[in-house]
Amino acid sequence: MATKDGLLRLHSCVILLAIYLRLAHGCSMRFNSPFHKALLTGKTKHASWRSKPSFYAVSTEDRTINPDLERFMAKRMGAKTIEVRQATSP
């Protein structure tokens, strides 16, 4: 969600997922303060997903995205996968 000064705030679900990943897998993530939109639109020379671990939560009861497709995408990106028995991702 964008603020009046052009900063973005993350949805609470993203923050909860970050907390889970930190507690369960020791990942270090910080979403404590707003940040500028340029951080999401800027270009990099090296994609960090190539060298950092990835995680994917498959929603096994999802009716919008087939769980098999979610598993395929997670496998293709080399992500450590957890399965959650619910209709949508947290």
N, C-alpha and C positions, 0 to 999 in steps of 0.2 A: 504494500500500500504506500503510495507516494504522499509525502507531507508537503506543506505549503512552500517550504524552502528547497524543494527538489530532492530531498532525501527519501530513501525507501526503508520501509519496515517490513520484516518478514512475518508471515502468517504463523500463528502459534503452533500449528501442526509441524512446520519445519523445525521450530525450536524444540518441540518434544522429540522429534526424530533425532535431532542432534544430541539431545541429552541421553536418549537410549543408546546411540552409537558410542558415546563417550563412556557410559557405564558398562555396557556389555562388551565393547571391543577396544576400549582404551583410546579411541580417536579423540583428537583435540580439535574442537570447533568452538568459535566464539561468535555469537550473534547478539551481543549485549547492547550494541549501539547502532543507530541508523548509519547508512552509508550512501555515497553518491551513486546515482544511476550510471555514471561513466564506468564504474567497476564492472557492470554487467554488459556494457556495449563496447568496451575497449577491445583491442586486438593484442594477442600475445604471440611470442615467437615459439614458445614451447607449451604444449597442453599438459597441465599437471596430471590429468587422468591417465596419462601414459605411464607415470612412475608412482602414483599414489594409489592405495587400495580403494576399491569401489564397493559399495553396498547396495543391495536392492531388496525391497520388501514386496513379495508377491502376495497379492490379495486373492486367496483361493476361491472366494465367493463372488468375485467381480463379474458383473454382467455387461460392462462397457468394454473393457479390454480383456480378452481371453487370457486366463491364467497361463495357458501354454505359450502364448505369445510373450507374456511377461517373463516366463522362464527362459525362452529363447533369447530375448533381449538381454537379460541378465548374464546369460552364458556368453553371449557374443561380446559383451563388454568386460568379461572376466571378473564379474562382481561376486562377492560373498553374498549368498542369498539366504534370506529367512522367509518362511511362509507364515502368513497371518490369516487366520480363518475369519475373514470379514469381507464385506462387499467392496470397500474402497481402502486405499492405503491410508495410514495414519498421517 
